[in-house]
Amino acid sequence: LLFSAPVRAAILAVGSELLSTDRLDTNSLRITELLERHGVELVRKSVVGDDVEAITAEIRACVAAAELVVVGGGLGPTADDVTREACAAALDRELAEEPEVWALIEKRFAALGRTPSVNNRRQARVLAGATVLANAQGSAPGQRIDLGEERALFLLPGVPYELDALLVAELEPWVAARSTGAGRERRTLKTAARPESEVDALLEPVYAEFGREALTVLAGAGEVRVCFWATGEREARGRRLEAIATAVRRALGDSIFGEGDEATLEETVAHALGERRLSLATAESCTGGLLAERLTRVPGASAWFPGGVVTYSNREKQRLLGIDAELLARFGAVSQPVAEAMAQAVRREFGVDFGIAISGVAGPDGGTAEKPVGTVHVALAGPGEEVADRRVQLPGDRGRIRWLATQVALELLRRRLLKITREGAA
Amino acid sequence: LLFSAPVRAAILAVGSELLSTDRLDTNSLRITELLERHGVELVRKSVVGDDVEAITAEIRACVAAAELVVVGGGLGPTADDVTREACAAALDRELAEEPEVWALIEKRFAALGRTPSVNNRRQARVLAGATVLANAQGSAPGQRIDLGEERALFLLPGVPYELDALLVAELEPWVAARSTGAGRERRTLKTAARPESEVDALLEPVYAEFGREALTVLAGAGEVRVCFWATGEREARGRRLEAIATAVRRALGDSIFGEGDEATLEETVAHALGERRLSLATAESCTGGLLAERLTRVPGASAWFPGGVVTYSNREKQRLLGIDAELLARFGAVSQPVAEAMAQAVRREFGVDFGIAISGVAGPDGGTAEKPVGTVHVALAGPGEEVADRRVQLPGDRGRIRWLATQVALELLRRRLLKITREGAA
């Protein structure tokens, strides 16, 4: 069953908080990405507050404008969660408590050692004729209401990770089964720890070959993304994307660490360590555990990461890593000799292939004329070689300096691991 | 001329690019901020593409829902800039080229040494009865269409800096002249590690006293925010907010950890430790450093945090913390005895007042029937007392389980610190 005509979609986000300055509807971006991938045209998106009449009117407008309507939010247990009721009114359908759904909610609470409150009963209410969409991440299930062969309204939770699970499990299969495959597709290649202007300048040959509008460079959080698009049938579009990707890779070489918006440096490093059966331990001062935390975001990190230390005080640098008190007194904790000694010590103590250390001034206090806020030393101790060092001066506030420091450390490690492959391959 | 009734506003952003994944409508946030400042309630915001029919329908919906309608975008010179035409259709008004506006456009181009193209003539088209709003930053002027004494539609450019200039020069004075000075003010109290439905149920007396619409409960990331509003003159509004806050504090008691949307558990804990001159060290397994990282986000953490260890492997639990191999073999790393031993060891080794430990199954692999993914043990060892424990079963994916585990740990510590004050005060 393919869509007989190009399908239009409308997205509605429900929640009074989304009408304040505190919160922005960003769920719609992930839904849009899914729609684009399958060639479904988004014709409108809107936000209304937790108001039955407003939601009702808006759902009617969505149904009038589009074949596929995705409504997110307002499925919680509280009195102001009224999307179910508004949807029933807009579509003129009954709404009734579904015993099976209520049983699931009770079971879910029981598994967490809790009892649902009376308010949770509202989450078991289902529209007449709706298909209940199981939500493993939360108590309110989604609902799909078919409005004809190629028309449907999806009622989904607004909590991002609950929504995301239902997008994958329910919305995408529905759209994919009806898609002709002639969509707009996007690819992204990512680089780290290089300035945007530098990446942009290196891409000149790619602009010359494919046109300025074929790609764009987006900077953020110590990374630069190179995004490019193609439209048309799957195959032709794939060929063009591959041609652009090849040109970008030629222009940027080893600077590219991953593909896709979600690619992270820690995943690339994790993969490289796993593949080479190498292990790593961390010794952190100013980053306070962020480097270890990023590395252990990757499932299966225990295969190559036995652990690390956060030596925030000089005393702990001495006690846990055996850093010489005299070295600390002479050069200060934020110095190349101390970072090097930390990297070597953590490598030795944990019995791993690589020891990586970060010491710096994250601010807002603690800066001096010689070592202003943002001064960070990174050191990497590996097998059979001198310790690699970086001294960087990082911009931004405490949070940004800490993040960028881990970017520098991960990028240093990634490039070191690249060399090992090459040596191994040579 | 004051608004005789609370004024509602609707914001419409026009532009097909705002329906892609590359761009987000952020103009509306700045408009919202202006509206909030003057006590105008935003009831809807929406985005439609450059399509006359879609824009027309949407403007009609906005006018039906709100007294003040702000439309931004689609005033450019190209063929797909059709907001003026759609607005004329929606309001059933004539649209004609205004010679004075055209003269201004020609003058503007001349100043830049250029000549306007034929396309630019479209930018000189003005709705019948509209007031032209000079745009010093760009070629398309804005337009204000009065729809009654206290009703108006503003047609504004979508380019951010052009829009911002017109917000200041035109929208704000119009709103201010009609505002009673009775703005809307908001306060937020935050709780952690309690389910939304539980918080909601506890708030029943507050709902009963102040009305359902006076406050709302927002859940996210192991926290529940209680937000409430008041409108009216500054003083009266302040009194009402204080009254609601008092009632919320009475209902939720010690569960409230902070005030304001930006309040974090780690800041509260950091403040409590600093105030009591107590110190803390961390021993983490499944959270991989996240707890230490959160604690050291707080500037000045070195005053009470000497450091911590990430003992990801059993070997490191033995080596760094002296955990008995037999204990690990008998109960497993994810167990109350091991978490307790970790907390006691890290307290002793770092010579601090409190040692806190987390051990759990973050997933996606490693779960068993007895200890499924999400099983987490938290232990807190403090001065002169038994070790406090929590075994929790946390929902969500790896990232969420890790985050929630640190919420549980920080909340356990916060409540322990609360007791110390009381004992001290007693």
Interface residues (C-beta under 8 A of the other chain):
Chain A: S16 E17 L19 S20 T21 D22 L24 T26 L29 T32 E33 E36 L42 V43 R44 K45 S46 V47 V48 G49 D50 D51 A54 A57 E58 A61 A64 A65 G76 P77 T78 A79 D80 A111 L112 G113 R114 P116 S117 V118 N119 N120 Q137 G138 V159 Y161 R186 T216 C227 T282 E284 T287 G288 G289 L290 L291 A292 E293 L295 T296 R297 P299 G300 A301 S302 F305 P306 G307 G308 V309 V310 T311 Y312 S313 R315 E316 L320 F350 G363 P364 D365 R398 G399 R402
Chain B: L19 S20 T21 D22 L24 T26 L29 T32 E33 E36 L42 V43 R44 K45 S46 V47 V48 G49 D51 A54 A57 E58 A61 A64 A65 R186 P195 E196 S197 E198 D200 A201 Y207 R212 E213 T216 V217 L218 A219 G220 C227 D261 T282 E284 T287 G288 G289 L290 L291 A292 E293 L295 T296 R297 P299 G300 A301 S302 F305 P306 G307 G308 V309 V310 T311 Y312 S313 R315 E316 L320 F350 G363 P364 D365 Q393 P395 G396 D397 R398 G399 R400 R402
